[in-house]
Every structure is written in structure tokens, then in C-alpha cells.
Amino acid sequence: MWIKILLIILMLAILFSLFRGLFFLGKGDEESSRKLVKALSWRIGLSILLFIIVILLHYFGVIELRDSVLPVETSVQGSSNESIQIPKSW
């Protein structure tokens, strides 16, 4: 449970840094551009940290990531020698 809270806090910190950078982008003066670069650097650093944490948690078996994006049908329906029916609309 604490891992989910940590990941959510990191995501919120990334969003905060992103919107902070957006705020400084709108100002447009010299000092704001330095703050913009700093805010976006924090966002990149936090994003890399989040990515590394998720990869390590998966490596050590703490969290399970999906194996594939597409749904996989596990039941076997007929043999592989059957012909494929193509709809007439194609």
C-alpha cells in the first residue's frame, strides 16, 4: 500500500512541476525563464526516478506488469487447418 502512495506522490510532484513550468512560461521575463528551466529539469528528473522505481519494483516482484497489450485468447477453437472466413464487406 505504501508503494502505491509513493508512486502517486511522485506523479503528483511531476504534475506540479509541469504546471509550475507552464506558469513561468507565461510570464516571459529573464528570471522566469531560469525558473522554467529549473522546473522542467525537476520534472525530467522525477520522471526518470519514477520510471526506474517501477522497473525495479517489477524486477523484484513487488508489482506485476502486463505481459501484453492485446488480449490473448487462451482457449483453443478447432485446428489450425480450418479456413478463415473473411466478411464480404472487406
BELNOR-V389659 format. One record per residue. NEAR is the number of other C-alpha atoms within 10 Angstrom. Layout:
BEGIN
near:NEAR
near:NEAR
END
This chain:
BEGIN
near:5
near:7
near:13
near:10
near:10
near:13
near:15
near:13
near:12
near:17
near:16
near:12
near:16
near:21
near:15
near:14
near:21
near:18
near:16
near:17
near:22
near:14
near:14
near:18
near:16
near:11
near:12
near:11
near:10
near:9
near:10
near:16
near:16
near:12
near:16
near:24
near:14
near:15
near:21
near:18
near:15
near:17
near:23
near:15
near:13
near:18
near:17
near:12
near:13
near:18
near:13
near:12
near:15
near:17
near:14
near:13
near:15
near:13
near:12
near:9
near:10
near:11
near:14
near:11
near:12
near:7
near:8
near:7
near:6
near:7
near:7
near:8
near:7
near:6
near:6
near:7
near:7
near:7
near:7
near:8
near:6
near:7
near:7
near:7
near:6
near:7
near:6
near:5
near:4
near:4
END
